Structure formats: C-alpha cells, structure tokens
Amino acid sequence: MNKMSEEMTADMAWNCLRGMSMEMTAKDMSSLALVAARLAPGTIVSVPFLPNQSDADRVEAAAAIRKCNFSPMPHIAARRLASHKALETLLEQWATRARVDRLLVLAGDCAKPEGPFTDALAVIKTGLLGQYGIRHVAISGYPEGHPKISVQRLAQAMRDKLSALAELGIAAEITTQFSFSAEPVLAWLAQLRTGGINVPVRLGIPGPASLRTLLRYAALCGVCASASVLARYGFSLPRLMSNTGPDRIVSGLAESLTQSQHGKVFAHFYPFGGMDDMLSWIDWRSFVHSSALRGRVQ
C-alpha cells in the first residue's frame, strides 16, 4: 500500500462514499449494468443536459437509471429550453417514464437563450417543478468562481434560488463544479456556512483520468487549472498522458471537513467517460475504508 493509501484510513473525518452521487451522460447508459452491480441501490445518478442530445435521450436515460434502482437526477439547462411547453413536456415525460423527483437546475452555457428562460431562477419560479413531482432541486456551486460571473453575482443568485425553492416547499441542495484541490473548496464551504446557507452540498470530484482529459474538461467548465496549480497538487506536464485519481483531493477534504464548520457534505463524482476506472477506484476506496473500520473495531 502506498503512502497515499495509508493516509486514507478510518481516521478520516469524511467518508466520501456515504451518500455519494455520480454523473453519467446519456451515451454512458450502456455502462449501467456494470454500475448496477457495483453501486448501492438508491444512489443518485445525474444526467447532464448536453446540446447534442434530444429530450428523448434524456428521458430514456432517466428511465434506465430508475430501472436499475438508482435515483435519476436529470439536469435542466434553462437557456437551452425553447419554450414553457418544452419544459412542461420534459417534466411530464420524466415523471411518467422515470418517476423523477429530483433535478439539477442551472442556467446553461449557451450565450443567447434559445427560449424564454435566462437563468435557473426563471425555471424555478414557473412553479412547474412541484406540479410534476419534483421534491428536491440542486443548484450549481462554484468553489473557485466562474470565469464570466462575479463572486457577488454568484452569491446573490444562489440566495435568490434557495429563497424561491423554500417558498415553493422544495428541498434544496448545492452541487459544485469539480475541483482539483481541497483548499479552495474548504474555504468556500466555510464562507457559505458562515453566511447562513446550510443546505447539503455535493462536492464535485474528478474521477481517474489522464491529465490531458482533466485539462480539457477544466477548460470547458471554466475550472481554475493553470499549469502552476496542477503542478502544486501533484500533476506535471511531462506526465500528460498518465492517469491520476481523486486520492489527493479526497484525502485533503477528509482531513479537514467537519460537520460543525462545513455542514452536510457528500461527494459527487465526474467520471469523464472513464466509468470502469471510476468504479474500480470506488471499489478500492470502499475496501480501504471497510478494512480500516474492522481494524478499529478489533
């Protein structure tokens, strides 16, 4: 067992697998049988709202996730919805085909709205979500900021969305963009709690992938990923094609997260297409945690 493995013991303050969730694209649904055999029933599986997929793809993905006894959490990209009717039709199909009761609602990354919705708040305020059985809504969080939105605007938008959800009687949580390091996540979480925001937070964690893949996704998502930052946290450009796992950020979070300071926190994994590698890491992590627990009991 290497040094990093030795650090990941039952002495950790946080078990990243308890209550975890995972993202899968519609094209990843062929891996569901593999996932079903290796994750606990009821695990939340989110499906991003990708521009190259149809509503039919999104509905089929949610139905397949439900059929495998997981809890589907489709995304809604507000700016990509063509009309109120399009939103209502999608909600109705999700309810009918997959008994969807939770969503992740975000603005979406297209520069110009394709319909009447400019942001996630506009979708929430329609009141349609609750009418179609949605009882839980996740909103986006950006521990390292957003490249096009100021910190002040992000903070106000979060408060507005949480307030609207509370008025509608819908449970809220926050799902964050993925990060490479624990420090900014911990600081952001502490600031969130100090500011009175106490809803559960799902922390985005990148699954095992090559540095090249991680950099590509980081650029697409606006994640801080300069060469100096990556090098500081254990990456090096000469190892561009080598794989790295989430051990470093998970260990950093586990060493510092506390319920009193950071509130209720779960892991949200982004496999980035490497589902088998992600599941193998989860299997290994589960084994390490279980073995350490047995050692403490003995």
Buried (B, 14 or more C-beta within 10 A) or exposed (E): EEEEEEBBBBEBEBBBBEBBBBBBBBEBBEBBEEBBEBBEEEBBBBBBBBEEBEBEBBBBBBBBBBEBEBBBBBBBBBBBBEEBEBBBEBBBBBBEBBEBBBBBBBBBBEEEBBBBBBBBBBBBBBEBBBEBBBEBBBBBBBBBBBEEEEEEEBBEBBEBBBEBBEEBEBBBBBBBBBBBBBBBBBEBBBEBBEEEBEBBBBBBBBBBBBBEBBBBBBEEBBBBBEEEBBEEBBBEEEEEEEBBBBBBBBBBBBBBBEEEEBBEBBBBBBBBBBBEBBBBBBEBBBEBBEEBEEEEEE
